[in-house]
């Protein structure tokens, strides 16, 4: 089954949505902003192109330039 992610605009909307989901017996889970960022990073990592290899020297040169 697919999932829906909803970001309420304020606390009142958050409360309304959680109450509505509860009354409808819809299973829901509240996640922190940190967990949202982790989820986004995981999605980006999954979509990353892993076919191209980069040498250690190239990485070190790039890091020195930062």
mmCIF file of the N, C-alpha and C atoms, coordinates in Angstrom:
data_MODEL
# 
_entry.id   MODEL 
# 
loop_
_atom_site.group_PDB 
_atom_site.id 
_atom_site.type_symbol 
_atom_site.label_atom_id 
_atom_site.label_alt_id 
_atom_site.label_comp_id 
_atom_site.label_asym_id 
_atom_site.label_entity_id 
_atom_site.label_seq_id 
_atom_site.pdbx_PDB_ins_code 
_atom_site.Cartn_x 
_atom_site.Cartn_y 
_atom_site.Cartn_z 
_atom_site.occupancy 
_atom_site.B_iso_or_equiv 
_atom_site.pdbx_formal_charge 
_atom_site.auth_seq_id 
_atom_site.auth_comp_id 
_atom_site.auth_asym_id 
_atom_site.auth_atom_id 
_atom_site.pdbx_PDB_model_num 
ATOM 1   N N  . UNK A 1 1  ? 0.844   -1.176 0.000   1.00 0.00 ? 1  UNK A N  1 
ATOM 2   C CA . UNK A 1 1  ? 0.000   0.000  0.000   1.00 0.00 ? 1  UNK A CA 1 
ATOM 3   C C  . UNK A 1 1  ? 0.885   1.233  0.000   1.00 0.00 ? 1  UNK A C  1 
ATOM 4   N N  . UNK A 1 2  ? 0.488   2.249  -0.704  1.00 0.00 ? 2  UNK A N  1 
ATOM 5   C CA . UNK A 1 2  ? 1.219   3.507  -0.764  1.00 0.00 ? 2  UNK A CA 1 
ATOM 6   C C  . UNK A 1 2  ? 0.897   4.355  0.462   1.00 0.00 ? 2  UNK A C  1 
ATOM 7   N N  . UNK A 1 3  ? 1.714   5.364  0.681   1.00 0.00 ? 3  UNK A N  1 
ATOM 8   C CA . UNK A 1 3  ? 1.544   6.251  1.830   1.00 0.00 ? 3  UNK A CA 1 
ATOM 9   C C  . UNK A 1 3  ? 1.338   7.678  1.358   1.00 0.00 ? 3  UNK A C  1 
ATOM 10  N N  . UNK A 1 4  ? 0.827   8.499  2.269   1.00 0.00 ? 4  UNK A N  1 
ATOM 11  C CA . UNK A 1 4  ? 0.633   9.924  2.011   1.00 0.00 ? 4  UNK A CA 1 
ATOM 12  C C  . UNK A 1 4  ? 1.389   10.685 3.085   1.00 0.00 ? 4  UNK A C  1 
ATOM 13  N N  . UNK A 1 5  ? 2.154   11.682 2.671   1.00 0.00 ? 5  UNK A N  1 
ATOM 14  C CA . UNK A 1 5  ? 2.839   12.549 3.621   1.00 0.00 ? 5  UNK A CA 1 
ATOM 15  C C  . UNK A 1 5  ? 2.154   13.909 3.562   1.00 0.00 ? 5  UNK A C  1 
ATOM 16  N N  . UNK A 1 6  ? 1.733   14.401 4.721   1.00 0.00 ? 6  UNK A N  1 
ATOM 17  C CA . UNK A 1 6  ? 1.017   15.675 4.804   1.00 0.00 ? 6  UNK A CA 1 
ATOM 18  C C  . UNK A 1 6  ? 1.778   16.596 5.744   1.00 0.00 ? 6  UNK A C  1 
ATOM 19  N N  . UNK A 1 7  ? 2.017   17.834 5.313   1.00 0.00 ? 7  UNK A N  1 
ATOM 20  C CA . UNK A 1 7  ? 2.676   18.836 6.150   1.00 0.00 ? 7  UNK A CA 1 
ATOM 21  C C  . UNK A 1 7  ? 1.670   19.945 6.454   1.00 0.00 ? 7  UNK A C  1 
ATOM 22  N N  . UNK A 1 8  ? 1.053   19.920 7.629   1.00 0.00 ? 8  UNK A N  1 
ATOM 23  C CA . UNK A 1 8  ? 0.084   20.964 7.968   1.00 0.00 ? 8  UNK A CA 1 
ATOM 24  C C  . UNK A 1 8  ? 0.754   22.333 8.073   1.00 0.00 ? 8  UNK A C  1 
ATOM 25  N N  . UNK A 1 9  ? -0.012  23.382 7.766   1.00 0.00 ? 9  UNK A N  1 
ATOM 26  C CA . UNK A 1 9  ? 0.557   24.734 7.753   1.00 0.00 ? 9  UNK A CA 1 
ATOM 27  C C  . UNK A 1 9  ? 0.716   25.325 9.147   1.00 0.00 ? 9  UNK A C  1 
ATOM 28  N N  . UNK A 1 10 ? -0.057  24.844 10.120  1.00 0.00 ? 10 UNK A N  1 
ATOM 29  C CA . UNK A 1 10 ? 0.070   25.350 11.485  1.00 0.00 ? 10 UNK A CA 1 
ATOM 30  C C  . UNK A 1 10 ? -0.434  24.303 12.477  1.00 0.00 ? 10 UNK A C  1 
ATOM 31  N N  . UNK A 1 11 ? -0.335  24.627 13.775  1.00 0.00 ? 11 UNK A N  1 
ATOM 32  C CA . UNK A 1 11 ? -0.700  23.677 14.826  1.00 0.00 ? 11 UNK A CA 1 
ATOM 33  C C  . UNK A 1 11 ? -2.196  23.329 14.784  1.00 0.00 ? 11 UNK A C  1 
ATOM 34  N N  . UNK A 1 12 ? -3.036  24.312 14.473  1.00 0.00 ? 12 UNK A N  1 
ATOM 35  C CA . UNK A 1 12 ? -4.486  24.065 14.413  1.00 0.00 ? 12 UNK A CA 1 
ATOM 36  C C  . UNK A 1 12 ? -4.809  23.047 13.320  1.00 0.00 ? 12 UNK A C  1 
ATOM 37  N N  . UNK A 1 13 ? -4.188  23.214 12.163  1.00 0.00 ? 13 UNK A N  1 
ATOM 38  C CA . UNK A 1 13 ? -4.415  22.271 11.067  1.00 0.00 ? 13 UNK A CA 1 
ATOM 39  C C  . UNK A 1 13 ? -3.876  20.889 11.432  1.00 0.00 ? 13 UNK A C  1 
ATOM 40  N N  . UNK A 1 14 ? -2.747  20.851 12.114  1.00 0.00 ? 14 UNK A N  1 
ATOM 41  C CA . UNK A 1 14 ? -2.178  19.580 12.578  1.00 0.00 ? 14 UNK A CA 1 
ATOM 42  C C  . UNK A 1 14 ? -3.171  18.856 13.492  1.00 0.00 ? 14 UNK A C  1 
ATOM 43  N N  . UNK A 1 15 ? -3.708  19.586 14.459  1.00 0.00 ? 15 UNK A N  1 
ATOM 44  C CA . UNK A 1 15 ? -4.665  18.986 15.396  1.00 0.00 ? 15 UNK A CA 1 
ATOM 45  C C  . UNK A 1 15 ? -5.913  18.488 14.669  1.00 0.00 ? 15 UNK A C  1 
ATOM 46  N N  . UNK A 1 16 ? -6.428  19.281 13.748  1.00 0.00 ? 16 UNK A N  1 
ATOM 47  C CA . UNK A 1 16 ? -7.616  18.892 12.985  1.00 0.00 ? 16 UNK A CA 1 
ATOM 48  C C  . UNK A 1 16 ? -7.363  17.606 12.200  1.00 0.00 ? 16 UNK A C  1 
ATOM 49  N N  . UNK A 1 17 ? -6.234  17.543 11.516  1.00 0.00 ? 17 UNK A N  1 
ATOM 50  C CA . UNK A 1 17 ? -5.918  16.361 10.709  1.00 0.00 ? 17 UNK A CA 1 
ATOM 51  C C  . UNK A 1 17 ? -5.725  15.112 11.567  1.00 0.00 ? 17 UNK A C  1 
ATOM 52  N N  . UNK A 1 18 ? -5.025  15.248 12.692  1.00 0.00 ? 18 UNK A N  1 
ATOM 53  C CA . UNK A 1 18 ? -4.810  14.077 13.545  1.00 0.00 ? 18 UNK A CA 1 
ATOM 54  C C  . UNK A 1 18 ? -6.124  13.586 14.141  1.00 0.00 ? 18 UNK A C  1 
ATOM 55  N N  . UNK A 1 19 ? -6.997  14.516 14.522  1.00 0.00 ? 19 UNK A N  1 
ATOM 56  C CA . UNK A 1 19 ? -8.308  14.113 15.049  1.00 0.00 ? 19 UNK A CA 1 
ATOM 57  C C  . UNK A 1 19 ? -9.147  13.427 13.972  1.00 0.00 ? 19 UNK A C  1 
ATOM 58  N N  . UNK A 1 20 ? -9.129  13.979 12.774  1.00 0.00 ? 20 UNK A N  1 
ATOM 59  C CA . UNK A 1 20 ? -9.887  13.402 11.665  1.00 0.00 ? 20 UNK A CA 1 
ATOM 60  C C  . UNK A 1 20 ? -9.400  11.990 11.347  1.00 0.00 ? 20 UNK A C  1 
ATOM 61  N N  . UNK A 1 21 ? -8.098  11.808 11.259  1.00 0.00 ? 21 UNK A N  1 
ATOM 62  C CA . UNK A 1 21 ? -7.544  10.490 10.970  1.00 0.00 ? 21 UNK A CA 1 
ATOM 63  C C  . UNK A 1 21 ? -7.894  9.497  12.072  1.00 0.00 ? 21 UNK A C  1 
ATOM 64  N N  . UNK A 1 22 ? -7.858  9.951  13.296  1.00 0.00 ? 22 UNK A N  1 
ATOM 65  C CA . UNK A 1 22 ? -8.198  9.084  14.421  1.00 0.00 ? 22 UNK A CA 1 
ATOM 66  C C  . UNK A 1 22 ? -9.663  8.652  14.350  1.00 0.00 ? 22 UNK A C  1 
ATOM 67  N N  . UNK A 1 23 ? -10.555 9.602  14.081  1.00 0.00 ? 23 UNK A N  1 
ATOM 68  C CA . UNK A 1 23 ? -11.993 9.284  13.982  1.00 0.00 ? 23 UNK A CA 1 
ATOM 69  C C  . UNK A 1 23 ? -12.293 8.336  12.818  1.00 0.00 ? 23 UNK A C  1 
ATOM 70  N N  . UNK A 1 24 ? -11.471 8.415  11.768  1.00 0.00 ? 24 UNK A N  1 
ATOM 71  C CA . UNK A 1 24 ? -11.671 7.544  10.615  1.00 0.00 ? 24 UNK A CA 1 
ATOM 72  C C  . UNK A 1 24 ? -10.958 6.196  10.785  1.00 0.00 ? 24 UNK A C  1 
ATOM 73  N N  . UNK A 1 25 ? -10.313 5.991  11.935  1.00 0.00 ? 25 UNK A N  1 
ATOM 74  C CA . UNK A 1 25 ? -9.546  4.774  12.212  1.00 0.00 ? 25 UNK A CA 1 
ATOM 75  C C  . UNK A 1 25 ? -8.442  4.546  11.177  1.00 0.00 ? 25 UNK A C  1 
ATOM 76  N N  . UNK A 1 26 ? -7.828  5.645  10.754  1.00 0.00 ? 26 UNK A N  1 
ATOM 77  C CA . UNK A 1 26 ? -6.710  5.583  9.818   1.00 0.00 ? 26 UNK A CA 1 
ATOM 78  C C  . UNK A 1 26 ? -5.425  5.599  10.644  1.00 0.00 ? 26 UNK A C  1 
ATOM 79  N N  . UNK A 1 27 ? -4.578  4.603  10.398  1.00 0.00 ? 27 UNK A N  1 
ATOM 80  C CA . UNK A 1 27 ? -3.316  4.537  11.113  1.00 0.00 ? 27 UNK A CA 1 
ATOM 81  C C  . UNK A 1 27 ? -2.414  5.666  10.615  1.00 0.00 ? 27 UNK A C  1 
ATOM 82  N N  . UNK A 1 28 ? -1.873  6.436  11.542  1.00 0.00 ? 28 UNK A N  1 
ATOM 83  C CA . UNK A 1 28 ? -0.982  7.528  11.165  1.00 0.00 ? 28 UNK A CA 1 
ATOM 84  C C  . UNK A 1 28 ? 0.185   7.577  12.139  1.00 0.00 ? 28 UNK A C  1 
ATOM 85  N N  . UNK A 1 29 ? 1.248   8.248  11.718  1.00 0.00 ? 29 UNK A N  1 
ATOM 86  C CA . UNK A 1 29 ? 2.443   8.374  12.546  1.00 0.00 ? 29 UNK A CA 1 
ATOM 87  C C  . UNK A 1 29 ? 3.007   9.769  12.357  1.00 0.00 ? 29 UNK A C  1 
ATOM 88  N N  . UNK A 1 30 ? 3.343   10.419 13.460  1.00 0.00 ? 30 UNK A N  1 
ATOM 89  C CA . UNK A 1 30 ? 3.948   11.743 13.421  1.00 0.00 ? 30 UNK A CA 1 
ATOM 90  C C  . UNK A 1 30 ? 5.461   11.555 13.453  1.00 0.00 ? 30 UNK A C  1 
ATOM 91  N N  . UNK A 1 31 ? 6.158   12.219 12.520  1.00 0.00 ? 31 UNK A N  1 
ATOM 92  C CA . UNK A 1 31 ? 7.611   12.127 12.498  1.00 0.00 ? 31 UNK A CA 1 
ATOM 93  C C  . UNK A 1 31 ? 8.216   13.520 12.650  1.00 0.00 ? 31 UNK A C  1 
ATOM 94  N N  . UNK A 1 32 ? 9.396   13.579 13.236  1.00 0.00 ? 32 UNK A N  1 
ATOM 95  C CA . UNK A 1 32 ? 10.076  14.849 13.480  1.00 0.00 ? 32 UNK A CA 1 
ATOM 96  C C  . UNK A 1 32 ? 10.662  15.399 12.176  1.00 0.00 ? 32 UNK A C  1 
ATOM 97  N N  . UNK A 1 33 ? 11.069  16.677 12.231  1.00 0.00 ? 33 UNK A N  1 
ATOM 98  C CA . UNK A 1 33 ? 11.709  17.280 11.060  1.00 0.00 ? 33 UNK A CA 1 
ATOM 99  C C  . UNK A 1 33 ? 13.002  16.557 10.722  1.00 0.00 ? 33 UNK A C  1 
ATOM 100 N N  . UNK A 1 34 ? 13.727  16.111 11.743  1.00 0.00 ? 34 UNK A N  1 
ATOM 101 C CA . UNK A 1 34 ? 14.972  15.370 11.518  1.00 0.00 ? 34 UNK A CA 1 
ATOM 102 C C  . UNK A 1 34 ? 14.690  14.060 10.782  1.00 0.00 ? 34 UNK A C  1 
ATOM 103 N N  . UNK A 1 35 ? 13.616  13.371 11.179  1.00 0.00 ? 35 UNK A N  1 
ATOM 104 C CA . UNK A 1 35 ? 13.242  12.134 10.494  1.00 0.00 ? 35 UNK A CA 1 
ATOM 105 C C  . UNK A 1 35 ? 12.828  12.410 9.047   1.00 0.00 ? 35 UNK A C  1 
ATOM 106 N N  . UNK A 1 36 ? 12.172  13.556 8.812   1.00 0.00 ? 36 UNK A N  1 
ATOM 107 C CA . UNK A 1 36 ? 11.793  13.931 7.448   1.00 0.00 ? 36 UNK A CA 1 
ATOM 108 C C  . UNK A 1 36 ? 13.036  14.137 6.587   1.00 0.00 ? 36 UNK A C  1 
ATOM 109 N N  . UNK A 1 37 ? 14.035  14.808 7.159   1.00 0.00 ? 37 UNK A N  1 
ATOM 110 C CA . UNK A 1 37 ? 15.286  15.035 6.428   1.00 0.00 ? 37 UNK A CA 1 
ATOM 111 C C  . UNK A 1 37 ? 15.987  13.712 6.134   1.00 0.00 ? 37 UNK A C  1 
ATOM 112 N N  . UNK A 1 38 ? 15.996  12.805 7.121   1.00 0.00 ? 38 UNK A N  1 
ATOM 113 C CA . UNK A 1 38 ? 16.610  11.490 6.927   1.00 0.00 ? 38 UNK A CA 1 
ATOM 114 C C  . UNK A 1 38 ? 15.908  10.725 5.813   1.00 0.00 ? 38 UNK A C  1 
ATOM 115 N N  . UNK A 1 39 ? 14.594  10.808 5.778   1.00 0.00 ? 39 UNK A N  1 
ATOM 116 C CA . UNK A 1 39 ? 13.820  10.136 4.730   1.00 0.00 ? 39 UNK A CA 1 
ATOM 117 C C  . UNK A 1 39 ? 14.160  10.716 3.357   1.00 0.00 ? 39 UNK A C  1 
ATOM 118 N N  . UNK A 1 40 ? 14.249  12.035 3.265   1.00 0.00 ? 40 UNK A N  1 
ATOM 119 C CA . UNK A 1 40 ? 14.610  12.670 2.001   1.00 0.00 ? 40 UNK A CA 1 
ATOM 120 C C  . UNK A 1 40 ? 16.000  12.265 1.542   1.00 0.00 ? 40 UNK A C  1 
ATOM 121 N N  . UNK A 1 41 ? 16.942  12.215 2.474   1.00 0.00 ? 41 UNK A N  1 
ATOM 122 C CA . UNK A 1 41 ? 18.304  11.797 2.140   1.00 0.00 ? 41 UNK A CA 1 
ATOM 123 C C  . UNK A 1 41 ? 18.325  10.342 1.670   1.00 0.00 ? 41 UNK A C  1 
ATOM 124 N N  . UNK A 1 42 ? 17.557  9.492  2.336   1.00 0.00 ? 42 UNK A N  1 
ATOM 125 C CA . UNK A 1 42 ? 17.492  8.084  1.930   1.00 0.00 ? 42 UNK A CA 1 
ATOM 126 C C  . UNK A 1 42 ? 16.942  7.937  0.516   1.00 0.00 ? 42 UNK A C  1 
ATOM 127 N N  . UNK A 1 43 ? 15.943  8.740  0.182   1.00 0.00 ? 43 UNK A N  1 
ATOM 128 C CA . UNK A 1 43 ? 15.371  8.700  -1.167  1.00 0.00 ? 43 UNK A CA 1 
ATOM 129 C C  . UNK A 1 43 ? 16.410  9.145  -2.195  1.00 0.00 ? 43 UNK A C  1 
ATOM 130 N N  . UNK A 1 44 ? 17.140  10.229 -1.889  1.00 0.00 ? 44 UNK A N  1 
ATOM 131 C CA . UNK A 1 44 ? 18.180  10.707 -2.807  1.00 0.00 ? 44 UNK A CA 1 
ATOM 132 C C  . UNK A 1 44 ? 19.281  9.667  -2.983  1.00 0.00 ? 44 UNK A C  1 
ATOM 133 N N  . UNK A 1 45 ? 19.667  9.016  -1.900  1.00 0.00 ? 45 UNK A N  1 
ATOM 134 C CA . UNK A 1 45 ? 20.707  7.987  -1.985  1.00 0.00 ? 45 UNK A CA 1 
ATOM 135 C C  . UNK A 1 45 ? 20.242  6.814  -2.839  1.00 0.00 ? 45 UNK A C  1 
ATOM 136 N N  . UNK A 1 46 ? 18.972  6.459  -2.727  1.00 0.00 ? 46 UNK A N  1 
ATOM 137 C CA . UNK A 1 46 ? 18.428  5.349  -3.508  1.00 0.00 ? 46 UNK A CA 1 
ATOM 138 C C  . UNK A 1 46 ? 18.408  5.689  -5.004  1.00 0.00 ? 46 UNK A C  1 
ATOM 139 N N  . UNK A 1 47 ? 18.154  6.963  -5.303  1.00 0.00 ? 47 UNK A N  1 
ATOM 140 C CA . UNK A 1 47 ? 18.070  7.397  -6.696  1.00 0.00 ? 47 UNK A CA 1 
ATOM 141 C C  . UNK A 1 47 ? 19.433  7.738  -7.303  1.00 0.00 ? 47 UNK A C  1 
ATOM 142 N N  . UNK A 1 48 ? 20.481  7.759  -6.498  1.00 0.00 ? 48 UNK A N  1 
ATOM 143 C CA . UNK A 1 48 ? 21.811  8.167  -6.975  1.00 0.00 ? 48 UNK A CA 1 
ATOM 144 C C  . UNK A 1 48 ? 22.342  7.211  -8.036  1.00 0.00 ? 48 UNK A C  1 
ATOM 145 N N  . UNK A 1 49 ? 23.110  7.771  -8.975  1.00 0.00 ? 49 UNK A N  1 
ATOM 146 C CA . UNK A 1 49 ? 23.756  6.978  -10.025 1.00 0.00 ? 49 UNK A CA 1 
ATOM 147 C C  . UNK A 1 49 ? 24.999  6.328  -9.430  1.00 0.00 ? 49 UNK A C  1 
ATOM 148 N N  . UNK A 1 50 ? 25.005  5.031  -9.320  1.00 0.00 ? 50 UNK A N  1 
ATOM 149 C CA . UNK A 1 50 ? 26.123  4.318  -8.714  1.00 0.00 ? 50 UNK A CA 1 
ATOM 150 C C  . UNK A 1 50 ? 27.016  3.646  -9.755  1.00 0.00 ? 50 UNK A C  1 
ATOM 151 N N  . UNK A 1 51 ? 26.798  3.960  -11.015 1.00 0.00 ? 51 UNK A N  1 
ATOM 152 C CA . UNK A 1 51 ? 27.581  3.321  -12.065 1.00 0.00 ? 51 UNK A CA 1 
ATOM 153 C C  . UNK A 1 51 ? 28.928  4.011  -12.270 1.00 0.00 ? 51 UNK A C  1 
ATOM 154 N N  . UNK A 1 52 ? 28.996  5.299  -11.962 1.00 0.00 ? 52 UNK A N  1 
ATOM 155 C CA . UNK A 1 52 ? 30.230  6.050  -12.185 1.00 0.00 ? 52 UNK A CA 1 
ATOM 156 C C  . UNK A 1 52 ? 31.091  6.036  -10.923 1.00 0.00 ? 52 UNK A C  1 
ATOM 157 N N  . UNK A 1 53 ? 32.351  5.689  -11.081 1.00 0.00 ? 53 UNK A N  1 
ATOM 158 C CA . UNK A 1 53 ? 33.299  5.641  -9.964  1.00 0.00 ? 53 UNK A CA 1 
ATOM 159 C C  . UNK A 1 53 ? 34.171  6.893  -9.986  1.00 0.00 ? 53 UNK A C  1 
ATOM 160 N N  . UNK A 1 54 ? 34.521  7.381  -8.803  1.00 0.00 ? 54 UNK A N  1 
ATOM 161 C CA . UNK A 1 54 ? 35.382  8.545  -8.665  1.00 0.00 ? 54 UNK A CA 1 
ATOM 162 C C  . UNK A 1 54 ? 36.604  8.118  -7.866  1.00 0.00 ? 54 UNK A C  1 
ATOM 163 N N  . UNK A 1 55 ? 37.784  8.560  -8.323  1.00 0.00 ? 55 UNK A N  1 
ATOM 164 C CA . UNK A 1 55 ? 39.016  8.160  -7.650  1.00 0.00 ? 55 UNK A CA 1 
ATOM 165 C C  . UNK A 1 55 ? 39.155  8.887  -6.309  1.00 0.00 ? 55 UNK A C  1 
ATOM 166 N N  . UNK A 1 56 ? 39.933  8.282  -5.427  1.00 0.00 ? 56 UNK A N  1 
ATOM 167 C CA . UNK A 1 56 ? 40.202  8.880  -4.128  1.00 0.00 ? 56 UNK A CA 1 
ATOM 168 C C  . UNK A 1 56 ? 40.897  10.227 -4.295  1.00 0.00 ? 56 UNK A C  1 
ATOM 169 N N  . UNK A 1 57 ? 41.791  10.329 -5.255  1.00 0.00 ? 57 UNK A N  1 
ATOM 170 C CA . UNK A 1 57 ? 42.524  11.562 -5.497  1.00 0.00 ? 57 UNK A CA 1 
ATOM 171 C C  . UNK A 1 57 ? 41.573  12.701 -5.882  1.00 0.00 ? 57 UNK A C  1 
ATOM 172 N N  . UNK A 1 58 ? 40.604  12.421 -6.727  1.00 0.00 ? 58 UNK A N  1 
ATOM 173 C CA . UNK A 1 58 ? 39.635  13.424 -7.139  1.00 0.00 ? 58 UNK A CA 1 
ATOM 174 C C  . UNK A 1 58 ? 38.819  13.912 -5.943  1.00 0.00 ? 58 UNK A C  1 
ATOM 175 N N  . UNK A 1 59 ? 38.439  12.982 -5.098  1.00 0.00 ? 59 UNK A N  1 
ATOM 176 C CA . UNK A 1 59 ? 37.672  13.357 -3.895  1.00 0.00 ? 59 UNK A CA 1 
ATOM 177 C C  . UNK A 1 59 ? 38.511  14.227 -2.986  1.00 0.00 ? 59 UNK A C  1 
ATOM 178 N N  . UNK A 1 60 ? 39.760  13.852 -2.759  1.00 0.00 ? 60 UNK A N  1 
ATOM 179 C CA . UNK A 1 60 ? 40.629  14.623 -1.874  1.00 0.00 ? 60 UNK A CA 1 
ATOM 180 C C  . UNK A 1 60 ? 40.900  16.021 -2.435  1.00 0.00 ? 60 UNK A C  1 
ATOM 181 N N  . UNK A 1 61 ? 41.096  16.134 -3.753  1.00 0.00 ? 61 UNK A N  1 
ATOM 182 C CA . UNK A 1 61 ? 41.314  17.437 -4.380  1.00 0.00 ? 61 UNK A CA 1 
ATOM 183 C C  . UNK A 1 61 ? 40.076  18.320 -4.218  1.00 0.00 ? 61 UNK A C  1 
ATOM 184 N N  . UNK A 1 62 ? 38.909  17.732 -4.386  1.00 0.00 ? 62 UNK A N  1 
ATOM 185 C CA . UNK A 1 62 ? 37.656  18.483 -4.234  1.00 0.00 ? 62 UNK A CA 1 
ATOM 186 C C  . UNK A 1 62 ? 37.495  18.960 -2.797  1.00 0.00 ? 62 UNK A C  1 
ATOM 187 N N  . UNK A 1 63 ? 37.795  18.106 -1.827  1.00 0.00 ? 63 UNK A N  1 
ATOM 188 C CA . UNK A 1 63 ? 37.668  18.477 -0.425  1.00 0.00 ? 63 UNK A CA 1 
ATOM 189 C C  . UNK A 1 63 ? 38.661  19.577 -0.034  1.00 0.00 ? 63 UNK A C  1 
ATOM 190 N N  . UNK A 1 64 ? 39.835  19.571 -0.606  1.00 0.00 ? 64 UNK A N  1 
ATOM 191 C CA . UNK A 1 64 ? 40.820  20.612 -0.316  1.00 0.00 ? 64 UNK A CA 1 
ATOM 192 C C  . UNK A 1 64 ? 40.358  21.966 -0.832  1.00 0.00 ? 64 UNK A C  1 
ATOM 193 N N  . UNK A 1 65 ? 39.594  21.978 -1.913  1.00 0.00 ? 65 UNK A N  1 
ATOM 194 C CA . UNK A 1 65 ? 39.110  23.210 -2.501  1.00 0.00 ? 65 UNK A CA 1 
ATOM 195 C C  . UNK A 1 65 ? 37.943  23.825 -1.728  1.00 0.00 ? 65 UNK A C  1 
ATOM 196 N N  . UNK A 1 66 ? 37.373  23.079 -0.801  1.00 0.00 ? 66 UNK A N  1 
ATOM 197 C CA . UNK A 1 66 ? 36.205  23.572 -0.046  1.00 0.00 ? 66 UNK A CA 1 
ATOM 198 C C  . UNK A 1 66 ? 36.596  24.406 1.091   1.00 0.00 ? 66 UNK A C  1 
# 
